[in-house]
């Protein structure tokens, strides 16, 4: 009866195959402004808003992941993909053999989101009114929303922000930052990625980069502040013709050109600087580059 020896093995293989890539179909009643926290180690996360007071999760659960559940109350809930093996921060130290999990999450349109992903691209679409916080290690983050506050951090993935946000904090290490409609406040940081941002009128804008090129477009609010610091990337700033600000700009070894005021060459070095007032000087603009070129242009 050698066949009997293989029955336990066949059963275990059958169970393993049944658990692999398991379909997900979960739902939970939710308040219109519920906070939804989502984390995924590997795979993909897509969040779409709809006009229902309900959170729905579909997709497929990767092999080696624990059974998924929506935990919490109608006002605050968590959806977390975890490995059956050891766990750490975001399960970063978990079993690398765990399969990719795809999460398709529907949330109320006014919901707030808190999303953590490791090796997973992430897409958010349709949020209107809720705050958004995103942390990504190697996945690209795409956010199409209208939000009072968006806080997004990525290591090697880019951040693409559509829609509009009154206040943003966007930080990457090697990924790009693309945000065409930023409101009153912006904190932008990258090491080697490009920054393409427009919006305003800004009450406060802080930007720093090491080697990425920068393109900024937008106005400055009365008494607003505008600070840009770049090491080796080129910087181009385009502002309205009715700009009202005290402008201070300098570059150590790059080329400096401005449609406002007169640029002066350094007396004892290769650098250039600009000190001028546009309009009544209601705001303050400070722009510094080390080796990158700097352009300050008047928008027609």
Buried (B, 14 or more C-beta within 10 A) or exposed (E): EEEEEEEEEEEEEEEEEEBBBBEBEBEBEBBBBBBBBBBBBBBBBBBBBEEBBBBBBBBBBBBBBBEBEBEBEEEBBBBBBBBBBEBEEBBEEBBEEBBBBBBBBBBBBBBBBBBBBBBBBBBBBBBEBBBBBBBBBBBBBBBBBBBBBBBBBBBBBBBBBBBBBBBBBBBBBBBBBBBBBBBBBBBBBBBBBBBBBBBBBBBBBBBBBBBBBBBBBBBBBEEBBBBBBBBBBBBBBBBBEEBBBBBBBBBBBBBBBBBBBEBEEEEEEEBBBBEBEBBEEBBBBBBBBBBBBBBBBBEE
